[in-house]
């Protein structure tokens, strides 16, 4: 069994260029202010509040600026390590693999740099039961509008096991929140998926799910938001009770 107290490290994917996020700036969208605070800073702060003490940031696009922001704005007790994904323009599974050398023997949380989430979501995921060789995925069963569902990665579940995952899944039971707690088995699954032509994170998760090794953890009514577009940014501002441009 994976001890609930064992997860103190996180991989944060911060390599993408946010090609659907158009705000007239050449910089990474992770530098964008949400309620007056940079998006990446919010992610780092939430991870630390959930109990993460060491964050492995995978950089790519605009790496220098993203690294500089992380160093300047991370909570004082959060240790940072940086890894470069030179193939940042490809799918996000390659970013996870970029951190493999540092985390090949221990469990870790995995999150997207462009997600806003309540620290309670990650705490619940970190404390949930799982066996060695399994991955936990935070899932959201709450009803949502058709536009949100169309953009989201979705999952199909049997009991607490994820049986299918994908953006075009129909029917589906819940949304994938992009928050995981991973056993190192994720790396072999991603390598196998990449070798088969699918370098997405979902491709690796799909392989583990087929073997019954992905547990869904319901986040209940806890808040989270994936910021891919300017419309998502406006929704995030509403979620945190801020006004755009504050």
Residue, then its C-alpha position, 0 to 999 in steps of 0.5 A: x500500500x502507498x502510505x498517505x504521508x509518502x507523497x511530498x513531491x510533485x511534477x508540474x507540467x509547465x512546458x507548453x506554449x498555450x497555443x489556444x490562449x490568445x492575449x497578445x503576448x509572446x510569453x507563456x500563459x503561466x505568467x498571466x495574472x489571475x486575480x492579480x496573481x500569476x497562474x503558475x504562482x497559484x499552482x505552486x502555492x496550492x501545491x505547497x498548501x496541500x503538503x508538497x515540499x518539493x516541486x519538479x517543474x518541467x520547462x520548455x516554451x519561454x523556459x527562462x521567464x517561467x523559471x524566473x517566475x517560479x524562483x521569485x514567487x514560490x512559497x518559501x518552504x517549497x524546494x524547486x527542481x527544474x527539468x527541460x523538455x526540448x520537445x515541448x511542442x509535442x504532447x504532454x507525456x514527454x514532459x512527464x518523462x523529462x522528470x523520470x530520472x529524479x522520480x523513478x523510485x518514489x510516488x509523486x503528485x502530478x499536475x498541470x501548471x495551467x490548472x487552478x485548484x483548491x488545495x483540498x482537492x490535492x490533499x484528498x487525492x494524496x490521502x486516498x488509498x492505493x496499492x503499489x503500482x497504481x495511479x490515482x486520478x482526481x475526478x469530478x462527477x458534478x454536472x457541467x455545461x456542454x462547452x466545458x464537457x466538450x473541452x475536457x478529458x473524460x473518464x468512464x468508471x467501474x467502482x473506483x477504477x478508471x476503465x476508459x479515458x479520452x476527450x471524445x469519450x461517450x458515454x462518460x461518468x466524470x471529468x479528469x481534473x488533471x490532478x494525479x498521484x503517480x507510482x513510478x509505473x507511470x513512466x514505463x506506461x508512457x514509454x510504451x505509449x510513446x513507442x506505439x505513437x501516442x505521446x499524450x499523458x492520457x495514452x499512458x494512463x489508458x494503458x494502466x487503466x486497461x490493466x485495472x491500475x488507475x483509481x478514480x478519487x471523487x473530489x466532491x464539490x471542491x473547485x478547480x479550473x483548466x485554463x486553455x483559452x481566454x474564456x477559461x481565464x474569465x471563468x477562473x476569475x469568477x471562480x476565485x471571486x476576482x474581477x478581470x484585470x485586478 
